[in-house]
Every structure is written in structure tokens, then in C-alpha cells.
Amino acid sequence: MIPHTLFDRYANIGNVALRYRVVGVGQPVILLHGIGGFLEYWERNIDVLARHNTVYALSLIHISEPTRQ
């Protein structure tokens, strides 16, 4: 089991807050979803990949997810 707490982080870019998670320690792995997707698509993969890697899971901004300001 990975010793981490899953919580969302936000990077402010202009007037928009980009939501992301960082989990694990090791070589970086970046998870990007496709159009119409969101960060939660990667939940099953994050724990497995984070065993030996630092996982960056991003939630790209789109219409179905409101932004936080």
C-alpha cells in the first residue's frame, strides 16, 4: 500500500484553477485523459503506478467540470 493521502491540488493559471494529483515517489509518470474525461478516470491506475513512480494525474479543463477560483 502506498503511504499517501489522495487529495486534489490546484494550479492557478490566469483565472482558471487546474486540478491535479501527485502520488508516489520515483520516476515521473504523467496521466492525461482524453476529451470529455477527467482525473477520476485514472483512479484504478494511480495506486499501481505510484508504487515505483511519482504520478501526476491532471484534470484538463472542459465544459463538464466547473473550475474553482
ZAMARGU-4260 file (C-alpha; in steps of 0.2 Angstrom, whole numbers, plus 5000, padded with zeros to 4 digits):
<rodrens>
0) 5000/5000/5000 | 5006/5017/4996 | 5008/5029/5011 | 4999/5044/5004 | 4984/5054/5006
5) 4974/5057/4990 | 4968/5075/4988 | 4966/5087/4974 | 4978/5101/4971 | 4976/5116/4961
10) 4987/5126/4950 | 4981/5144/4946 | 4983/5148/4928 | 4976/5165/4924 | 4958/5165/4930
15) 4957/5146/4930 | 4962/5133/4943 | 4969/5117/4935 | 4965/5102/4946 | 4978/5088/4948
20) 4985/5075/4960 | 5003/5070/4964 | 5006/5052/4971 | 5021/5041/4975 | 5040/5043/4973
25) 5051/5039/4959 | 5052/5042/4940 | 5038/5054/4934 | 5023/5047/4925 | 5010/5060/4918
30) 4992/5054/4916 | 4982/5064/4903 | 4964/5060/4899 | 4955/5062/4883 | 4942/5075/4878
35) 4927/5073/4889 | 4937/5064/4903 | 4943/5069/4920 | 4955/5065/4933 | 4945/5051/4941
40) 4947/5040/4925 | 4964/5036/4932 | 4959/5031/4950 | 4962/5012/4947 | 4979/5016/4939
45) 4986/5029/4951 | 4990/5017/4966 | 4998/5004/4955 | 5009/5016/4946 | 5013/5026/4962
50) 5022/5010/4969 | 5038/5014/4960 | 5034/5031/4952 | 5029/5049/4955 | 5012/5050/4946
55) 5005/5067/4940 | 4986/5065/4936 | 4979/5080/4928 | 4961/5085/4925 | 4960/5096/4909
60) 4948/5110/4909 | 4932/5107/4899 | 4913/5110/4900 | 4908/5096/4911 | 4919/5101/4926
65) 4917/5118/4934 | 4933/5127/4938 | 4937/5133/4956 | 4943/5151/4959
</rodrens>
